[in-house]
Amino acid sequence: MKIRERQGNRTERLFKTVLLLQNRPNLTSRDLAEHFGVSRRTVFRDLRVLSESGVPLTYSEGGGYEILEGYQLPPLMLTAREAATLLVGTEFMKLQSDASLREDADEVALKIRSVLPREIREYVDRLAENTVLDPYWVHAVRDGGSESGRWYRLSEAVARSRKVIMEYFVEARGELTKRRVDPLGLVYYTDHWNLIAFDHMRDEIRNFRLDRIHEMFVLSERFERPEGFDLQVHLEERGLASSQAAIHLRFAEKAYSRARMAIPARIEKEETGDGRVDVHFNFDNLEYLAAWLLRFGANVSVVSPDPLKKMHIAGVRSILETYGKPVK
């Protein structure tokens, strides 16, 4: 039994070695030994077995091992759209708190990518470089509703650098506007998707919520991405949305450990004292947040902003009225 287990582990490691070298060429024997937690002697033995089995291994000028271009494991018949959907799905799984789920998602993504034709692999790589998922995402993704199909059309526009024209509703002014934009990236933030794009009307990079796009068309006209533009850096430097409000909540200390895992944003500051925890973060959907707060009952109160405080109170009153309780 032990011999079989060792053989099974080795077979799995050989398979993973092929996948690893196809996706990250120029790894040294030391790199491989550290990755798999084995000795360099074991790595050399594995590489010899792979070479003898027909895997075209070579040692690059850069000083590491690689597999000659053209070698593929049996291919999966996936379209660009199917591959993008699968790989975005694995990115969502990587945000889960269960370490085993994150590890499985990494393995699945590696396997999918390794068997894709070069053209589709390069397409999903460009898309991956320009798609960011909220690192504090803990909610199930809703059915797209009116957004259905827009994410994929915009993802194509991002990956292929195609201009987009759209009708966009500006909630603050209650106005439907026409925009011509250069789509630079997609971001999933808590409860909705956002398009980061250069807005020709405003002559600057702006954030657009997909659920506020009424009509849109992807043009055949291409655009040049701003030199040196990095989506993650842009989000860190300028924040996701100009409409975000500064949120200050006060939790009972006994309930905060549970609440902290579910706060739908990046925490900016925490203050503890007198059996309570004050937490500060930025958020742009006050209606969503007011409904979210109800799950914590009397263990949370809103310090600011006032509009959120009023929404929270209205939510509590609505619950009392449901039970026929008098509300003053």
C-alpha positions, 0 to 999 in steps of 0.5 A: 500500500505504501509503495502505491501511495508513493507511486500515486504521489509521484505520478501527480507530481510529474503531471504538475511539473509539466503544467508548471513548466508550461506556465512558468518556464525557466525554473531551476531544479532548486525552484522545483524542489522548493515548490514541491517540497522534495530534494533536488535529487528527486527533481532530477529523477522526475525530470529524467522520467519525463524526458524518457516518456517523451516530454520535450524538456530542455535547459534554457539559456536563462538557466532553467528548465522549460518544455519546447513550444508546441507540446500539449497535453490532450486539448480541451475544446474551449472557446475564448468565452468559455475559458474566460468564464472558467478562469474568472470563476476560479478567481472568485474561488481564490477569495474564499476563506477555506484554504483548500478551496483556494488551493483547488482553484489554483490547480484548476486554473493551472490545468485549464490554462495549460491546455488552451491554444496559444491564441485563447491563452493569450486572450485570457491572460490579457483579460486576467491582467485587467480584471480585479475582484474585490479582495473582501468579497464574501457574497454570492454573485447575483444574477446579472439581471439588466447587466446580463451579457454586458460583462462578457462584451466589455471583457472582450472590449478590454482584452481586444482594446476596442472602443465602446459607446454607451448610454449611462445613467448618472444617479446623482443628477438623474440624467441619462448621458451618452459616453464614448469610452476606452475600456481599461479594466473590470472590477467586481466590488462587493455587490456590482461590477464596474468598468474602469475606462477613459471617458472622452467626454470628461477627458479622464479615467472614470468608473462606471457601474454596469448596472447603470449602463442602459445601452452599449455597443462595442466598436471595431475601432481600437485604442491605445492603452495609456502608457504604464497604466496598471489597473491595480495601482490605479485603484489603490491610488485613486480609489474605486468610486468618487461616490464612496462615503466615509462609513463609521460603525460601532459594534459590540465587541462580542459581535465584532469578530463575526461582523469583521469577516463580513464587512463588504469593504477594505477596513481603513481603521479600527478602534477598540474600547469600553466593550465596543469596536469602532470601524471605519471604511469607504462604501458607495451603496448605502441602501445595500449597507443599511440592509446588511447592518440589520443582521447584527441587531442591537450589536451595531449602530451607525455613527456616520454618515447621517443618510446611512443612520436614517436608512438603518433606523427606517429598516428597524422601524419597518421590521417593527411595523411588520410585527404590528409594533407601534413606532413613534 
